[in-house]
Amino acid sequence: MFSGAHVILYTKDADADRAFLRDVLGFDGVDAGRGWLIFRLPPAEVAVHPTPGEPRHEFYLMCDDIEGTLRRLADRGAEVSRPVSDQGWGLLAAVRLPSGAELPLYEPRHPTAHSLSP
């Protein structure tokens, strides 16, 4: 029924953050017209968590080796804005986008939906 998911990051410096996704994270993309880049993401999954506050959405990039991933990203010029912390469910860290926003990364320690067959 569905062919994919489309994630939007709202930012104060779209050009710089697009370049970061392309050049630092190494995501391939297409030009949807007039330089409007759309990037291919790794396989995705969605979780639904309860909240006592206002509903909100979060976006994380998952990796198999967070320490190695952070080293490679730092070698490419990324700023690690949040060091690795053990959350129980996984190892969490973040890098800073050129716009100043944080992009959280985590190494899951829980079953993931990636192993499911389509």
N, CA and C atoms as a LAMMPS dump frame, in Angstrom:
ITEM: TIMESTEP
0
ITEM: NUMBER OF ATOMS
354
ITEM: BOX BOUNDS ff ff ff
-5.0000000000000000e+02 5.0000000000000000e+02
-5.0000000000000000e+02 5.0000000000000000e+02
-5.0000000000000000e+02 5.0000000000000000e+02
ITEM: ATOMS id mol type element x y z
1 1 1 N 0.812 -1.19 0
2 1 2 C 0 0 0
3 1 3 C 0.86 1.261 0
4 2 1 N 1.93 1.298 0.811
5 2 2 C 2.804 2.467 0.879
6 2 3 C 4.139 2.133 0.231
7 3 1 N 4.739 3.128 -0.389
8 3 2 C 6.019 2.905 -1.057
9 3 3 C 7.193 3.491 -0.288
10 4 1 N 6.945 4.256 0.757
11 4 2 C 8.026 4.858 1.529
12 4 3 C 7.496 5.888 2.491
13 5 1 N 8.401 6.568 3.154
14 5 2 C 8.064 7.653 4.072
15 5 3 C 8.885 8.878 3.666
16 6 1 N 8.333 10.047 3.872
17 6 2 C 9.011 11.296 3.525
18 6 3 C 9.167 12.104 4.805
19 7 1 N 10.4 12.399 5.171
20 7 2 C 10.707 13.153 6.38
21 7 3 C 11.095 14.562 5.969
22 8 1 N 10.62 15.561 6.703
23 8 2 C 10.974 16.953 6.426
24 8 3 C 11.67 17.529 7.649
25 9 1 N 12.842 18.113 7.449
26 9 2 C 13.543 18.834 8.499
27 9 3 C 13.392 20.321 8.208
28 10 1 N 12.713 21.043 9.075
29 10 2 C 12.597 22.484 8.912
30 10 3 C 13.827 23.124 9.55
31 11 1 N 14.446 24.054 8.842
32 11 2 C 15.732 24.59 9.27
33 11 3 C 15.859 26.061 8.901
34 12 1 N 16.728 26.745 9.597
35 12 2 C 16.981 28.159 9.296
36 12 3 C 18.033 28.339 8.215
37 13 1 N 18.727 27.255 7.827
38 13 2 C 19.737 27.327 6.77
39 13 3 C 19.664 26.05 5.933
40 14 1 N 18.652 25.962 5.083
41 14 2 C 18.395 24.747 4.306
42 14 3 C 19.558 24.397 3.391
43 15 1 N 20.171 25.378 2.751
44 15 2 C 21.278 25.082 1.834
45 15 3 C 22.441 24.425 2.568
46 16 1 N 22.815 24.97 3.727
47 16 2 C 23.934 24.41 4.485
48 16 3 C 23.593 23.017 5.018
49 17 1 N 22.372 22.826 5.505
50 17 2 C 21.991 21.522 6.031
51 17 3 C 21.868 20.488 4.912
52 18 1 N 21.419 20.895 3.744
53 18 2 C 21.384 19.97 2.592
54 18 3 C 22.796 19.541 2.219
55 19 1 N 23.728 20.495 2.198
56 19 2 C 25.125 20.165 1.884
57 19 3 C 25.688 19.21 2.928
58 20 1 N 25.342 19.39 4.19
59 20 2 C 25.787 18.501 5.265
60 20 3 C 25.265 17.084 5.029
61 21 1 N 23.986 16.957 4.7
62 21 2 C 23.407 15.632 4.439
63 21 3 C 24.107 14.957 3.268
64 22 1 N 24.43 15.73 2.253
65 22 2 C 25.085 15.189 1.059
66 22 3 C 26.564 14.908 1.304
67 23 1 N 27.295 15.893 1.819
68 23 2 C 28.751 15.813 1.877
69 23 3 C 29.294 15.136 3.136
70 24 1 N 28.652 15.342 4.266
71 24 2 C 29.157 14.784 5.524
72 24 3 C 28.505 13.432 5.814
73 25 1 N 27.177 13.375 5.722
74 25 2 C 26.504 12.105 5.971
75 25 3 C 26.584 11.166 4.777
76 26 1 N 26.841 11.72 3.593
77 26 2 C 27.013 10.894 2.398
78 26 3 C 25.73 10.379 1.797
79 27 1 N 24.613 11.064 2.029
80 27 2 C 23.331 10.623 1.474
81 27 3 C 23.222 11.002 0.003
82 28 1 N 22.815 10.055 -0.822
83 28 2 C 22.525 10.33 -2.227
84 28 3 C 21.17 11.01 -2.313
85 29 1 N 20.995 11.808 -3.357
86 29 2 C 19.719 12.486 -3.498
87 29 3 C 19.413 12.838 -4.93
88 30 1 N 18.257 13.42 -5.095
89 30 2 C 17.811 13.897 -6.403
90 30 3 C 17.46 15.376 -6.276
91 31 1 N 17.568 16.075 -7.379
92 31 2 C 17.15 17.47 -7.43
93 31 3 C 15.709 17.475 -7.915
94 32 1 N 14.801 17.874 -7.048
95 32 2 C 13.382 17.906 -7.39
96 32 3 C 13.032 19.156 -8.183
97 33 1 N 14.024 19.992 -8.463
98 33 2 C 13.805 21.213 -9.233
99 33 3 C 14.353 22.417 -8.503
100 34 1 N 15.078 23.262 -9.221
101 34 2 C 15.638 24.508 -8.698
102 34 3 C 16.498 24.296 -7.445
103 35 1 N 17.239 23.179 -7.417
104 35 2 C 18.138 22.922 -6.306
105 35 3 C 17.496 22.341 -5.063
106 36 1 N 16.227 21.993 -5.15
107 36 2 C 15.506 21.428 -4.013
108 36 3 C 15.878 19.959 -3.903
109 37 1 N 16.846 19.649 -3.03
110 37 2 C 17.361 18.291 -2.921
111 37 3 C 16.505 17.435 -1.993
112 38 1 N 16.282 16.195 -2.411
113 38 2 C 15.585 15.198 -1.596
114 38 3 C 16.515 13.996 -1.505
115 39 1 N 16.774 13.541 -0.294
116 39 2 C 17.781 12.51 -0.059
117 39 3 C 17.16 11.145 0.226
118 40 1 N 17.864 10.132 -0.266
119 40 2 C 17.494 8.753 0.039
120 40 3 C 18.01 8.448 1.441
121 41 1 N 17.133 7.893 2.27
122 41 2 C 17.495 7.532 3.635
123 41 3 C 17.697 6.029 3.757
124 42 1 N 18.371 5.617 4.818
125 42 2 C 18.455 4.181 5.095
126 42 3 C 17.05 3.649 5.403
127 43 1 N 16.908 2.329 5.48
128 43 2 C 15.596 1.788 5.852
129 43 3 C 15.087 2.457 7.124
130 44 1 N 13.788 2.588 7.22
131 44 2 C 13.185 3.329 8.333
132 44 3 C 12.188 2.46 9.087
133 45 1 N 11.866 2.912 10.265
134 45 2 C 10.808 2.312 11.06
135 45 3 C 10.132 3.434 11.831
136 46 1 N 8.952 3.187 12.347
137 46 2 C 8.235 4.201 13.115
138 46 3 C 7.769 3.563 14.42
139 47 1 N 7.862 4.321 15.491
140 47 2 C 7.381 3.886 16.797
141 47 3 C 6.387 4.927 17.295
142 48 1 N 5.461 4.513 18.117
143 48 2 C 4.472 5.427 18.693
144 48 3 C 4.6 5.332 20.215
145 49 1 N 4.928 6.455 20.837
146 49 2 C 5.118 6.502 22.29
147 49 3 C 4.052 7.39 22.918
148 50 1 N 3.588 7.065 24.103
149 50 2 C 2.641 7.945 24.795
150 50 3 C 3.37 9.181 25.324
151 51 1 N 2.656 10.267 25.479
152 51 2 C 3.229 11.484 26.041
153 51 3 C 2.172 12.193 26.888
154 52 1 N 2.558 12.716 28.033
155 52 2 C 1.604 13.482 28.839
156 52 3 C 1.445 14.91 28.299
157 53 1 N 2.377 15.352 27.458
158 53 2 C 2.34 16.709 26.913
159 53 3 C 1.753 16.735 25.516
160 54 1 N 2.073 17.803 24.81
161 54 2 C 1.606 17.961 23.438
162 54 3 C 2.242 16.915 22.532
163 55 1 N 1.507 16.39 21.574
164 55 2 C 2.104 15.456 20.619
165 55 3 C 3.258 16.124 19.871
166 56 1 N 4.281 15.342 19.558
167 56 2 C 5.429 15.851 18.82
168 56 3 C 6.041 14.701 18.039
169 57 1 N 6.985 15.001 17.172
170 57 2 C 7.656 13.997 16.35
171 57 3 C 9.153 14.146 16.533
172 58 1 N 9.867 13.04 16.424
173 58 2 C 11.318 13.049 16.53
174 58 3 C 11.896 12.261 15.367
175 59 1 N 13.136 12.6 14.99
176 59 2 C 13.831 11.929 13.897
177 59 3 C 15.221 11.545 14.386
178 60 1 N 15.551 10.274 14.283
179 60 2 C 16.856 9.758 14.681
180 60 3 C 17.441 8.977 13.51
181 61 1 N 18.754 9.025 13.36
182 61 2 C 19.444 8.126 12.447
183 61 3 C 20.008 6.988 13.288
184 62 1 N 19.776 5.755 12.848
185 62 2 C 20.252 4.582 13.565
186 62 3 C 21.56 4.095 12.956
187 63 1 N 22.424 3.528 13.785
188 63 2 C 23.685 2.977 13.302
189 63 3 C 24.033 1.735 14.113
190 64 1 N 24.903 0.904 13.55
191 64 2 C 25.317 -0.329 14.222
192 64 3 C 26.494 -0.115 15.16
193 65 1 N 27.267 0.951 14.963
194 65 2 C 28.466 1.227 15.748
195 65 3 C 28.543 2.73 15.958
196 66 1 N 27.955 3.216 17.035
197 66 2 C 27.851 4.672 17.223
198 66 3 C 29.214 5.33 17.406
199 67 1 N 30.121 4.667 18.121
200 67 2 C 31.451 5.263 18.324
201 67 3 C 32.177 5.406 16.984
202 68 1 N 32.157 4.362 16.162
203 68 2 C 32.795 4.414 14.852
204 68 3 C 32.131 5.428 13.942
205 69 1 N 30.811 5.489 13.997
206 69 2 C 30.064 6.456 13.176
207 69 3 C 30.441 7.877 13.555
208 70 1 N 30.498 8.168 14.848
209 70 2 C 30.861 9.514 15.3
210 70 3 C 32.282 9.873 14.893
211 71 1 N 33.206 8.911 14.965
212 71 2 C 34.587 9.187 14.527
213 71 3 C 34.624 9.536 13.04
214 72 1 N 33.92 8.747 12.222
215 72 2 C 33.907 9.013 10.767
216 72 3 C 33.266 10.365 10.465
217 73 1 N 32.18 10.684 11.164
218 73 2 C 31.529 11.979 10.929
219 73 3 C 32.424 13.138 11.373
220 74 1 N 33.106 12.991 12.499
221 74 2 C 34.028 14.035 12.958
222 74 3 C 35.167 14.214 11.959
223 75 1 N 35.658 13.113 11.38
224 75 2 C 36.704 13.201 10.355
225 75 3 C 36.222 13.974 9.128
226 76 1 N 34.912 13.965 8.894
227 76 2 C 34.33 14.69 7.75
228 76 3 C 33.905 16.104 8.126
229 77 1 N 34.195 16.507 9.361
230 77 2 C 33.901 17.882 9.769
231 77 3 C 32.678 18.057 10.635
232 78 1 N 32 16.996 11.012
233 78 2 C 30.808 17.118 11.855
234 78 3 C 31.216 17.417 13.297
235 79 1 N 30.415 18.234 13.955
236 79 2 C 30.602 18.515 15.379
237 79 3 C 29.724 17.568 16.179
238 80 1 N 30.327 16.802 17.068
239 80 2 C 29.552 15.949 17.97
240 80 3 C 29.028 16.86 19.07
241 81 1 N 27.724 17.082 19.089
242 81 2 C 27.132 18.027 20.03
243 81 3 C 26.637 17.37 21.307
244 82 1 N 26.475 16.068 21.267
245 82 2 C 26.05 15.326 22.456
246 82 3 C 26.825 14.022 22.482
247 83 1 N 27.661 13.811 23.489
248 83 2 C 28.444 12.58 23.533
249 83 3 C 27.544 11.372 23.776
250 84 1 N 28.093 10.207 23.56
251 84 2 C 27.345 8.961 23.717
252 84 3 C 26.894 8.79 25.166
253 85 1 N 25.627 8.458 25.317
254 85 2 C 25.087 8.112 26.633
255 85 3 C 24.26 6.846 26.492
256 86 1 N 24.327 6.002 27.493
257 86 2 C 23.587 4.74 27.495
258 86 3 C 22.192 5.003 28.051
259 87 1 N 21.187 4.821 27.214
260 87 2 C 19.802 5.064 27.603
261 87 3 C 19.072 3.783 27.995
262 88 1 N 19.767 2.668 27.985
263 88 2 C 19.134 1.379 28.25
264 88 3 C 18.631 0.757 26.959
265 89 1 N 17.772 1.454 26.269
266 89 2 C 17.23 0.979 24.986
267 89 3 C 18.229 1.132 23.849
268 90 1 N 19.305 1.915 24.108
269 90 2 C 20.327 2.117 23.09
270 90 3 C 21.345 3.147 23.524
271 91 1 N 22.349 3.331 22.677
272 91 2 C 23.373 4.341 22.899
273 91 3 C 23.017 5.561 22.07
274 92 1 N 22.887 6.715 22.71
275 92 2 C 22.393 7.932 22.076
276 92 3 C 23.483 8.994 22.022
277 93 1 N 23.556 9.712 20.906
278 93 2 C 24.476 10.843 20.734
279 93 3 C 23.817 11.8 19.733
280 94 1 N 24.502 12.876 19.39
281 94 2 C 23.976 13.803 18.386
282 94 3 C 25.119 14.545 17.724
283 95 1 N 24.887 14.956 16.481
284 95 2 C 25.792 15.854 15.771
285 95 3 C 25.029 17.142 15.483
286 96 1 N 25.776 18.212 15.295
287 96 2 C 25.161 19.512 15.036
288 96 3 C 25.112 19.766 13.538
289 97 1 N 23.942 20.141 13.047
290 97 2 C 23.799 20.568 11.661
291 97 3 C 24.348 21.987 11.52
292 98 1 N 24.733 22.4 10.33
293 98 2 C 25.239 23.767 10.148
294 98 3 C 24.252 24.842 10.617
295 99 1 N 22.955 24.557 10.557
296 99 2 C 21.948 25.525 10.994
297 99 3 C 21.918 25.684 12.509
298 100 1 N 22.585 24.772 13.23
299 100 2 C 22.586 24.822 14.689
300 100 3 C 21.727 23.75 15.324
301 101 1 N 20.843 23.153 14.558
302 101 2 C 19.972 22.103 15.092
303 101 3 C 20.775 20.833 15.351
304 102 1 N 20.301 20.04 16.282
305 102 2 C 20.937 18.756 16.551
306 102 3 C 20.266 17.65 15.752
307 103 1 N 21.073 16.694 15.32
308 103 2 C 20.579 15.499 14.651
309 103 3 C 20.961 14.31 15.522
310 104 1 N 19.978 13.712 16.217
311 104 2 C 20.29 12.602 17.105
312 104 3 C 20.605 11.32 16.332
313 105 1 N 21.558 10.563 16.86
314 105 2 C 21.957 9.278 16.312
315 105 3 C 21.852 8.263 17.436
316 106 1 N 21.487 7.02 17.092
317 106 2 C 21.55 6.02 18.146
318 106 3 C 21.82 4.637 17.613
319 107 1 N 22.473 3.863 18.487
320 107 2 C 22.74 2.456 18.248
321 107 3 C 21.718 1.686 19.077
322 108 1 N 20.735 1.083 18.425
323 108 2 C 19.67 0.42 19.187
324 108 3 C 20.17 -0.795 19.951
325 109 1 N 19.594 -0.989 21.104
326 109 2 C 19.832 -2.17 21.923
327 109 3 C 18.515 -2.927 22.092
328 110 1 N 17.603 -2.694 21.196
329 110 2 C 16.288 -3.33 21.209
330 110 3 C 16.059 -3.967 19.849
331 111 1 N 15.114 -4.88 19.739
332 111 2 C 14.797 -5.425 18.41
333 111 3 C 14.362 -4.292 17.482
334 112 1 N 14.76 -4.377 16.225
335 112 2 C 14.345 -3.379 15.247
336 112 3 C 13.459 -4.037 14.19
337 113 1 N 12.688 -3.219 13.518
338 113 2 C 11.796 -3.716 12.477
339 113 3 C 12.536 -4.01 11.177
340 114 1 N 13.81 -3.672 11.086
341 114 2 C 14.57 -3.878 9.853
342 114 3 C 14.659 -5.339 9.449
343 115 1 N 14.564 -6.234 10.414
344 115 2 C 14.697 -7.66 10.108
345 115 3 C 13.425 -8.258 9.521
346 116 1 N 12.343 -7.52 9.557
347 116 2 C 11.069 -8.033 9.018
348 116 3 C 11.101 -8.042 7.509
349 117 1 N 10.54 -9.065 6.91
350 117 2 C 10.435 -9.114 5.448
351 117 3 C 9.291 -8.247 4.993
352 118 1 N 9.453 -7.583 3.835
353 118 2 C 8.348 -6.734 3.341
354 118 3 C 7.136 -7.546 2.949
